[in-house]
Amino acid sequence: MNLIEFNGIGFQEIESIELNTDKEDGDIILYRPQCRYKNKKNIRLNPYGDGEFCKFCIHVSKGMSGVYILTIGVDNKVKYIGEYVDLLSRFNNGYGTISPRNCYEGGQPTNCRINKKILESIQSGQKVKLWYHPAKDERKKIEASLIQNLKPEWN
């Protein structure tokens, strides 16, 4: 179990993000969920809703709450900081599986943006690691302080 400090706060490594790949050739499986949305009201795509997305899931216990950090590279450069009530749901049902509706205005542009950033990083040969700090009541305060002090590129 790897531990690291960011801005004086201890974080535990959960895992490196592993994208779903084709079992035969090992290529990353890409998909376009926005094509499956029946857009009867002609809603526009959000700024991050077009193009291809990846799928992935993390393996943690349900119900963990606190603050998470995504890093890339061997030097663990902080790229994104967020808070969560349930880390498993946040990643597996949010960033790791983009629903068709989330690609459109009124959906979840952050999920689309972070999925694409993770995909781009892994395609360029970088490892994306997920770290967490358990915090129930203080999670939003800790998140805000870390973002202010570390200024992560993806936030």
C-alpha positions as CSV (number, residue, x, y, z in Angstrom):
1,M,0.0,0.0,0.0
2,N,1.5,3.3,-1.1
3,L,1.1,6.4,0.9
4,I,1.9,10.0,-0.2
5,E,1.3,13.5,1.1
6,F,-0.2,16.3,-0.9
7,N,-0.1,19.7,0.7
8,G,0.5,18.0,4.1
9,I,-2.5,15.6,3.8
10,G,-1.9,11.9,3.7
11,F,-3.4,10.0,0.8
12,Q,-3.4,6.2,0.1
13,E,-3.0,4.8,-3.4
14,I,-6.1,2.9,-4.6
15,E,-4.8,1.7,-7.9
16,S,-3.7,2.8,-11.4
17,I,-6.6,3.3,-13.7
18,E,-6.8,0.4,-16.2
19,L,-8.9,0.9,-19.3
20,N,-11.1,-1.9,-20.7
21,T,-9.3,-3.5,-23.6
22,D,-10.1,-6.0,-26.4
23,K,-9.3,-9.5,-25.2
24,E,-7.9,-10.5,-28.6
25,D,-5.6,-7.6,-29.6
26,G,-5.3,-5.7,-26.3
27,D,-6.5,-2.4,-27.9
28,I,-8.4,0.1,-25.7
29,I,-12.1,-0.3,-26.3
30,L,-13.5,3.1,-27.4
31,Y,-17.2,4.0,-27.7
32,R,-19.4,6.9,-28.6
33,P,-22.3,6.9,-26.1
34,Q,-23.7,10.2,-27.5
35,C,-24.8,8.2,-30.6
36,R,-27.2,6.1,-28.5
37,Y,-29.1,9.1,-27.1
38,K,-32.5,9.8,-28.7
39,N,-32.2,13.5,-28.9
40,K,-35.8,14.4,-29.7
41,K,-35.4,18.0,-28.3
42,N,-32.3,18.7,-30.4
43,I,-30.2,19.4,-27.3
44,R,-26.6,20.4,-28.1
45,L,-23.6,18.4,-27.1
46,N,-21.7,19.8,-24.1
47,P,-18.1,21.0,-24.9
48,Y,-16.7,17.6,-24.0
49,G,-19.5,15.4,-25.2
50,D,-18.3,14.7,-28.7
51,G,-15.9,12.0,-29.8
52,E,-14.7,8.8,-28.2
53,F,-14.7,7.7,-24.6
54,C,-13.1,4.8,-22.7
55,K,-14.5,2.5,-20.0
56,F,-12.9,1.5,-16.7
57,C,-13.8,0.6,-13.2
58,I,-12.1,0.8,-9.8
59,H,-12.1,-1.9,-7.1
60,V,-13.0,-0.4,-3.7
61,S,-15.6,-0.9,-1.0
62,K,-18.9,0.8,-1.5
63,G,-19.7,3.8,0.8
64,M,-16.2,5.3,1.1
65,S,-16.4,9.1,1.4
66,G,-13.6,11.7,1.3
67,V,-11.3,13.4,-1.2
68,Y,-9.5,11.8,-4.2
69,I,-6.6,12.9,-6.4
70,L,-5.7,11.7,-9.9
71,T,-2.0,11.9,-10.7
72,I,0.0,11.0,-13.8
73,G,3.6,9.8,-14.3
74,V,6.3,8.4,-12.0
75,D,6.5,11.8,-10.2
76,N,2.7,11.7,-9.4
77,K,1.9,15.1,-10.9
78,V,-1.5,16.1,-9.5
79,K,-4.0,16.5,-12.3
80,Y,-7.4,16.5,-10.7
81,I,-8.9,16.8,-7.2
82,G,-12.4,15.9,-6.2
83,E,-14.6,15.0,-3.3
84,Y,-17.0,12.1,-3.0
85,V,-19.7,10.5,-0.9
86,D,-19.2,7.1,-2.5
87,L,-15.9,6.7,-4.4
88,L,-17.0,3.5,-6.1
89,S,-20.1,5.1,-7.6
90,R,-18.3,8.3,-8.5
91,F,-15.8,6.5,-10.6
92,N,-17.6,3.4,-11.9
93,N,-20.9,5.1,-12.7
94,G,-19.4,8.6,-13.4
95,Y,-16.0,8.9,-15.0
96,G,-15.6,5.2,-16.0
97,T,-18.9,4.8,-17.8
98,I,-20.2,7.8,-19.8
99,S,-23.9,7.6,-20.2
100,P,-25.4,9.0,-23.5
101,R,-27.3,11.8,-21.8
102,N,-24.2,13.1,-20.0
103,C,-22.7,14.1,-23.4
104,Y,-25.4,16.8,-23.9
105,E,-26.1,20.1,-22.3
106,G,-27.7,19.6,-18.9
107,G,-25.8,16.3,-18.5
108,Q,-22.4,15.8,-16.7
109,P,-19.7,17.6,-18.7
110,T,-17.1,16.9,-15.9
111,N,-17.6,13.2,-16.3
112,C,-17.0,13.5,-20.1
113,R,-13.9,15.8,-19.6
114,I,-12.2,13.6,-17.0
115,N,-12.9,10.4,-19.0
116,K,-11.2,12.0,-22.0
117,K,-8.2,13.3,-20.0
118,I,-7.7,9.8,-18.5
119,L,-7.9,8.3,-22.0
120,E,-5.5,10.8,-23.5
121,S,-3.0,10.3,-20.7
122,I,-3.0,6.5,-20.9
123,Q,-2.8,6.7,-24.7
124,S,0.3,8.8,-24.4
125,G,1.9,6.2,-22.2
126,Q,1.3,7.8,-18.8
127,K,0.0,5.9,-15.8
128,V,-3.0,7.5,-14.1
129,K,-3.1,6.8,-10.4
130,L,-6.0,7.3,-8.0
131,W,-5.4,8.3,-4.4
132,Y,-7.8,8.9,-1.6
133,H,-8.1,10.5,1.8
134,P,-11.1,9.5,4.0
135,A,-13.0,12.5,5.2
136,K,-16.7,12.6,5.8
137,D,-17.7,16.0,7.1
138,E,-14.6,18.0,6.0
139,R,-14.3,16.7,2.4
140,K,-15.5,19.8,0.7
141,K,-13.2,22.1,2.8
142,I,-10.2,19.8,2.1
143,E,-11.0,19.6,-1.6
144,A,-11.3,23.4,-1.9
145,S,-8.0,24.0,0.0
146,L,-6.1,21.4,-2.1
147,I,-7.4,22.9,-5.4
148,Q,-6.5,26.4,-4.3
149,N,-3.0,25.4,-3.2
150,L,-2.1,22.8,-5.9
151,K,-4.0,24.3,-8.9
152,P,-4.5,21.0,-10.7
153,E,-4.6,21.3,-14.5
154,W,-7.8,19.3,-15.0
155,N,-9.9,21.1,-12.4
